[in-house]
Amino acid sequence: MGNPKQKHTDKQLLLKGIKRLALALPLLVLTTYLFTFSFLNKEVIPLYFLLPLAILAMATTIYLLFNGFKIILKAIF
């Protein structure tokens, strides 16, 4: 049959990674919108508030994406 020493997929860890990716997907859309909105409105004050927020949100999104993939790979292998 199979190798008795073979590891199986950790379902709890896999679910945790999928949740991280599910959280990163709306953030990806939102940060793209924030970047576009902040660069289209260069003459108004909200640019100075939205651009740092967009940069911080994009960094969070990138972290969640990579961390989610890392957790999923750890759960599978």
HELIX and SHEET records of a PDB file:
HELIX    1   1 LYS A   11  LEU A   40  1                                  30    
HELIX    2   2 PRO A   46  ILE A   76  1                                  31    
END                                                                             
